[in-house]
């Protein structure tokens, strides 16, 4: 605090941190790709249903009212993007979310928009 005349005046100091623009561009490209992936309602619902535990195609189809072919297509895309993996148990394949950032973001979106505690 500095006193000017008889009145105290607050001085705010701004500290600018150098940001590498190339790193910022790379991060923006990565995040926008993830947001594009999540912008499809079916993929977002698949991930929201898979937050707490891995699910198989049949279970996801029942929960979301989707056909098996459509579900498999969406899961294949999520696998290609390394968002989910596939784990076989006998004849059933389960799809857990493996990308931590996607898990965190999906959990945040679910808690913000899908829980009964909405304000």
C-alpha positions as CSV (number, residue, x, y, z in Angstrom):
1,X,0.0,0.0,0.0
2,X,1.3,3.4,-0.9
3,X,0.0,6.7,0.5
4,X,-0.6,9.5,-2.0
5,X,-1.3,12.7,-0.3
6,X,-3.5,11.6,2.6
7,X,-5.2,8.7,0.8
8,X,-3.9,5.1,0.7
9,X,-3.6,3.7,-2.9
10,X,-3.3,0.1,-3.7
11,X,-0.8,-0.8,-6.3
12,X,-1.3,-4.0,-8.2
13,X,1.8,-5.6,-9.7
14,X,1.3,-7.6,-12.9
15,X,3.7,-10.3,-13.6
16,X,3.8,-11.6,-17.1
17,X,5.0,-15.1,-17.6
18,X,6.5,-15.9,-21.0
19,X,4.5,-18.6,-22.7
20,X,5.9,-20.5,-25.6
21,X,3.4,-19.8,-28.4
22,X,4.3,-23.2,-30.1
23,X,3.4,-25.1,-26.9
24,X,0.2,-23.1,-26.6
25,X,-0.7,-23.9,-30.2
26,X,0.0,-27.6,-29.7
27,X,-2.0,-27.8,-26.5
28,X,-4.9,-25.9,-28.1
29,X,-4.9,-28.3,-31.0
30,X,-4.9,-31.3,-28.6
31,X,-7.7,-29.9,-26.5
32,X,-9.9,-28.9,-29.5
33,X,-9.5,-32.4,-30.9
34,X,-10.7,-33.9,-27.6
35,X,-13.6,-31.4,-27.4
36,X,-14.5,-32.3,-31.0
37,X,-14.5,-36.0,-30.0
38,X,-16.7,-35.3,-27.0
39,X,-19.1,-33.1,-29.0
40,X,-20.9,-36.1,-30.4
41,X,-23.8,-36.8,-27.9
42,X,-23.5,-40.6,-28.2
43,X,-19.8,-40.7,-27.5
44,X,-20.3,-38.3,-24.5
45,X,-23.0,-40.5,-23.1
46,X,-20.9,-43.7,-23.6
47,X,-18.1,-42.0,-21.6
48,X,-20.5,-40.8,-18.9
49,X,-21.8,-44.3,-18.5
50,X,-18.3,-45.6,-18.3
51,X,-17.0,-43.3,-15.6
52,X,-17.4,-45.6,-12.6
53,X,-16.7,-48.9,-14.2
54,X,-15.9,-50.5,-17.6
55,X,-18.9,-51.5,-19.6
56,X,-19.5,-54.0,-22.4
57,X,-21.3,-53.3,-25.7
58,X,-24.5,-55.0,-24.6
59,X,-24.7,-53.1,-21.4
60,X,-24.0,-49.8,-23.0
61,X,-26.6,-50.5,-25.7
62,X,-29.3,-51.2,-23.1
63,X,-28.4,-48.2,-21.0
64,X,-28.3,-45.8,-24.0
65,X,-30.9,-47.3,-26.3
66,X,-28.4,-47.7,-29.1
67,X,-28.0,-50.5,-31.6
68,X,-25.0,-52.8,-31.3
69,X,-23.5,-51.7,-34.7
70,X,-23.7,-48.0,-33.8
71,X,-22.2,-48.6,-30.4
72,X,-19.4,-50.7,-31.8
73,X,-18.6,-47.9,-34.3
74,X,-18.4,-45.3,-31.5
75,X,-16.3,-47.5,-29.3
76,X,-13.9,-48.2,-32.3
77,X,-13.4,-44.5,-32.7
78,X,-12.7,-44.0,-29.0
79,X,-10.2,-46.9,-29.1
80,X,-8.4,-45.4,-32.1
81,X,-8.1,-42.1,-30.2
82,X,-6.7,-44.0,-27.1
83,X,-9.6,-42.9,-25.0
84,X,-10.8,-46.4,-24.1
85,X,-9.2,-49.8,-24.4
86,X,-10.7,-53.2,-24.8
87,X,-10.4,-56.0,-22.3
88,X,-11.7,-59.5,-23.2
89,X,-13.4,-61.7,-20.5
90,X,-14.4,-64.9,-22.3
91,X,-16.6,-63.8,-25.1
92,X,-17.4,-60.4,-23.6
93,X,-15.3,-57.3,-24.4
94,X,-15.2,-54.5,-21.8
95,X,-14.3,-50.9,-22.6
96,X,-12.6,-49.0,-19.7
97,X,-11.7,-45.3,-20.1
98,X,-7.9,-45.2,-20.1
99,X,-7.1,-41.6,-20.8
100,X,-6.8,-39.7,-17.5
101,X,-7.6,-36.3,-18.9
102,X,-10.7,-37.6,-20.6
103,X,-11.7,-39.4,-17.4
104,X,-11.3,-36.2,-15.4
105,X,-13.1,-34.0,-18.0
106,X,-16.0,-36.5,-18.4
107,X,-16.4,-36.8,-14.6
108,X,-16.4,-33.0,-14.3
109,X,-19.1,-32.7,-17.1
110,X,-21.1,-35.5,-15.5
111,X,-21.0,-33.9,-12.0
112,X,-21.8,-30.5,-13.4
113,X,-24.7,-31.4,-15.8
114,X,-26.0,-34.8,-15.0
115,X,-26.3,-35.2,-11.3
116,X,-29.5,-34.6,-9.3
117,X,-27.8,-31.9,-7.3
118,X,-28.1,-29.3,-10.1
119,X,-28.7,-25.8,-8.9
